[in-house]
Amino acid sequence: MRKPFIAGNWKMNLDRAGAVALAKELAAAVPADGPVQVAICPPAVYLDAVREAIAGSAVELGAQNMYHEASGAFTGETSAAMLQDVGCQWVILGHSERRHVLGETDADINRKVHAALAAGLPPIVCVGETLDEREAGRTQEVVRSQCDGSLAGLTEEQMAKVVIAYEPVWAIGTGKVATPAQAEEVHNDLRKYFENRYNHALAEGVRIQYGGSVKPDNAKELLSQPNIDGALVGGAALKADSFLGIIAGA
Ligand code: PGA
């Protein structure tokens, strides 16, 4: 049984006071030992403040990115150990904005995935096709190739710690949500991919979140699909009531 996992990706939004206030509201509302696992991923500079705001609650902390090296002369970068030092339990890797705006390749993401796992920091690895790729009928090929590249060289034991987020690029921040059937088709194909690449038990255990314009009013239907195990939420994670509405939908 895969526990639903809802993660909020705050991206480059909020200020320190807003981040702390939102974190406190969520910490007070998310029940301990509830049926849904919940994490929030604030901007890196607010991780420490948000950790304090959610201390002792069921809300977990994640980062939005990291660098693959452990330490050294890498100006502006943050290592897995540094993220753990400020309380991170998760790190999002390969988000479509990192891929398409910041130019990260599957090889870059793969190095980060290995570094995160080596440090004991489980990643949420994002994959997803653009609108052009979908319209050209290439969704399956693109998503599988992103998995091949970003998850290259992972043992079964390592893969069991990874969470996948399927986020069609055309649905992110656009208000255009994939239909439950469109999303389920890709999630189901991903599970087959993991079955072929590893085995049935691994494929049945790996959690695959959907991301892209998830809102309280569409969360329940998306999350009721057999192969959708949670959501990675952007815009709707910036307000407590909408994020809690999505958690309730799960
Ligand atoms: P959105 O973003 O919910 O605002 O579409 C999702 C994401 O980028 O993870």
Residues whose N, C-alpha, C, O or C-beta is under 5 A from the ligand:
A	BS01	PGA	N9 A171 I172 G173 T174 G211 G212 S213 V214 L232 V233 G234 G235 A236
